[in-house]
């Protein structure tokens, strides 16, 4: 008796395997402060949004609350973030290519990203909210087409909790699909999540204020140029070339897939280019992460549609070859997975200067990584009292690190952070202008 494995189960297994492979690797040497904050949140004080603001929902830190070990908590959270990223490739493929060979489309696109982008780029994308929002949002749309519609609406709510900016790509994608239920669910879930965000008691409110009109063309050009540089010009040209070929050949599915992908990408790029917040942050490509995903999928999706859509006997083989190629590319890029490799890579953030301290005060981008590494080392030694950070984003934990009597505190300041430490001392109202210096180990 021949046993057939459902493509969905094969995709789930492949997405999970790749996520764990990347998690158990030196990827952790490329974390930034923003990547550690959710782990601190899961360990010490969970809040519904990223600390001190209301733009980035925190469902993964909520799930990590039972895990007390800093290193284990990091592996758990990063593993889920990576799973969201890997799953988003397959979910997008399933959304725009409703054919049995959609796993091959997702696998090929994901393999290209893993193979041609450096590990640092993978680490950068996993710390962004876009991967979680894409996975939740697309899964919600797909469930709306099934008998699990209520679950689909719930996933859309979670997607907008994670990132309200999901509206900028999700609405145009739903609009092109021309499903009234999709549009209604997107609108209602966005409104509910926006209200939740606005009612939250965090300082930095989500702002959709526009940049100056004169800045818009420069923003769009900058995003477009950086996207082409990130994806590579040959891949982008191949995608648009295949779309032109599909139009000439009148291949309806290829045309539909191309238009759906471009609508989602253009929606995000256009709206984010109009915002003050993206300009304020130098038009970083993290604000168009979904546009990078959809344009990156354009060439693989159209190529496989043109090749496979009329050849049903090739579908199963294409899926098997695509998933096998994905695993081979992951093995080539990351080598043998190892928890030990992941742990050693964190030593890139270590500094002996802060061991024995009670607090670390100074620059945001330096203090959080250094304190996290120190807390991992302390846990391994059997110590359960963490080093508390006094820097940007330390407001929500003030009740944990504040002392009535600071004379017994040992506040470390990394070399070069003296001026920023003094600014933090004034910001949070710590006593004594020389407290940080006199308490430095």
C-alpha positions, 0 to 999 in steps of 0.5 A, a space after each residue: 500500500 502506497 502512503 502519500 504524505 500531504 504537501 501541507 505536512 511536508 511543508 510544515 516539517 520543512 519550515 520547522 526544520 529550517 527554522 531550527 537549523 538556523 536557530 542552532 547556529 552562529 546566527 546569534 552573533 548578529 543580534 542587536 538590542 532590538 532582538 534582545 528586548 523581547 527576550 528580556 520581556 519574556 524573562 522579567 516583565 512582559 508587556 503587550 507591546 515592545 517596551 516603551 511603545 505600542 507599535 510591535 505586539 509581543 505574542 512570542 514573549 508571552 508564550 515564552 513566560 514559563 522559560 526561566 533560563 535566558 539562553 533557553 528563552 532566547 532559543 525558543 523565541 528566535 526559533 518561533 521568529 524564524 519559523 514565522 519567517 520560513 512559514 511566510 514564504 510558503 504561505 505567500 506561495 499558497 496564497 498567490 499560486 493556488 495549485 498543488 505545486 505551491 510548496 515548490 514555489 515557496 521552497 525555491 524562493 526561501 532557498 534563494 533567500 538563504 543561499 544568496 543572503 548572508 547569515 547577518 541578513 537572516 538575523 536582521 529579518 528575524 528580529 523584525 515584526 514583519 515575518 510574524 505579521 505575514 505568517 499570521 495575516 496570510 494564514 488568516 486569509 487562507 482560513 477565511 476560505 475554509 470552515 475555520 473562518 473564526 480562527 482566520 479572523 483571530 489570526 488577522 487580529 494577531 497579525 495587526 497586534 504584531 504590526 499595524 503596518 500589515 494593513 499597507 500590504 494586506 489590504 491591497 492583496 485582499 483587494 486584488 483577490 476580490 473577496 468581500 469577506 477578506 476585505 471585511 475581515 481585514 478592515 474589522 481586525 485592523 480597526 480593533 487592533 488600532 483601538 487596542 494600540 491607542 488605548 495602551 498606556 505606552 509612551 510612544 504612540 503609533 503615528 501614521 503622520 506623513 512626511 513632507 510631500 517633497 520627500 515622497 519621491 526620494 523615499 520611493 526611489 530610495 526604497 526601490 534602489 535598496 530593494 534592487 540592491 538587496 534582491 539583486 538586479 538579475 532576480 528583479 529583471 527576471 521577475 518582470 521579464 517573466 511577467 511580460 512573457 505571461 502577459 504576451 502568452 495570456 497565462 491567466 494564473 501567472 498574470 494573477 500571481 504577478 499582479 497580486 504580488 506586485 499589489 502587496 509590495 507596491 502598497 507597502 512601498 508607497 505608503 511607507 514612503 509617505 510616512 514620517 517615521 520611515 524618513 526619521 529612520 533613514 528609510 531602512 529596508 526593514 520598513 519594506 520587508 514584505 515588498 522584498 518578499 513579494 518581489 523576491 518571489 515574483 521570478 520563482 513563482 512565475 517561472 514555475 507557473 509557466 513550467 508546471 501549470 499544464 504538466 500535472 505529472 510533474 507537480 509532486 516531483 517539483 515539490 519534492 525537488 524544491 523541498 530537498 533543494 531547500 534543505 541542501 542550501 540550508 545545510 550548505 549555508 549553516 553547516 551542522 546544527 548545534 546548540 553549542 554553536 549557538 551558545 558560543 556565538 553569544 560570546 561576541 557580546 560578552 565583556 568582563 567589565 560588567 561581571 559583579 555589577 548590579 546594573 549596566 547604564 549607558 548606550 541602548 545598542 551596547 547595554 542590552 546585548 552585554 547585559 543579556 550575555 552577562 545574565 546567560 553566564 550568571 544563570 550558567 553559574 547558578 546565579 538567578 539575579 540578573 544585571 538590570 539595564 538602565 538605558 532607553 527602553 528601561 522604563 517598564 522595568 523601573 520598578 524592578 531595578 530601582 533602589 531606595 538606597 543606591 549605596 550598595 549598587 554597583 553600576 557598570 558603564 562600558 568604556 566610551 558610554 560615560 556621556 550617555 550614562 549621565 544622560 540616562 541617570 538624569 532621564 530616570 532620576 538616579 541620585 548623584 551626578 557621579 553615581 555611575 562613575 563612583 560605582 563603576 567596577 
